[in-house]
């Protein structure tokens, strides 16, 4: 029975020591050597397809989505002068504004697009697009398009 206990602990301790050794190797500058031997974890493996999918939508496709969903308020060029903007208070954001562009993260822009202005403490007039929350390729494309408007 004692040997069973040691066998059950052996792989756990060995796995822990292996992970610790790999962590030390990476921390000490051996990253290039360790990377080919290490398989991605579940989270890393799940992120790889999402990253590949995020690259799938082009700026041109994102601009088309922007035109159909955002231009009525933000204007066809993102200047905040769309046909619906005349009656809105506050006025829609001018997405060309370099000060605003440098003040927000890509994640913030994604949150505004997905969950609306109220979700980030801004105007509730900015509608949510919850159908885009689970479409990383579309969100990444829209963020890239918004970033491309920076003056």
C-alpha positions, 0 to 999 in steps of 0.5 A: 500500500505504501508503494501505491501511495508513492506511485500516485504521488510520483507523477504529480511531483514529477509533473510539478518539477517538470513545469517548474524547470520549464518555467525557470528555463524560460525565465532564465532566457532559454525561451527559444529552446523551450518553446518547441518542446512545450505544447500550448495549454488549453487556454493558449490552444483556444486563443490560437484559432481566435487570433487566426479568425480575428485576422480574417476580416479585412478593413474593407469588410469592417468599413462595410459593417461600419457603414451599415451599423454605425454611419447613421450616427457617426457619419459615413467617414466617422466624423460624428456627423451622420444623418441621425446625429442632428437630434442626438445629445450628446453628439456622436464621437468624432472617431478621427479625434487623435486625443480620443484615439490615444485615450482609449484601448482596443478593448474599450472600443470592443466593449462600446461596440458590443455592449453600448455606451452605457456599459462604459459609462458613456451615453446610453444613446450609443446602442449595443451590438451584442451579436458581435460580442462572440465574433472576434474577427468582426470586432477586431476588424471594426477596431482596426477600422476605427483606429485607421480613422485617426488623423 
